[in-house]
Amino acid sequence: MADKTKVKVYPADGSLGQLRDSCQADEDAFQARLTGLERVEAEDETKGTQTTYTRVPFSEVYVTKQLFFVDNSSPTPQPPGTDVVFEDADVYLNGEEAQVAVYREQ
């Protein structure tokens, strides 16, 4: 990734698990951290969840850190040993608007 950020849009019909797995795989592929998560709609009314990844500087070693996604309609406590990435991110899950909390392994 020549640029410091990478933006990707995931389909609106994905599940919570698919969104989590895709974000985790892309963090590792881009050697970057998830820094943006929001609902988007294109001019043709196509909907999706847009993510932004920010590359870990070359001066730092990239280490995989597990992401944990929680659907806020069924909140669960923050997993132990994690930091908050997003408390209330607006996304699409299963074709519907939703809010999720995202945590990262410390």
Buried (B, 14 or more C-beta within 10 A) or exposed (E): EEEEEBEBEBBBEBEBEBBBBBBBEBBEEBBBBBEEBEBBEEEEEEBBBBBBBBBBEEEEEBEEBBBBBBBBEEEEEBEEEBEEBBEEBBBBBEEEEBBBBBBBEE
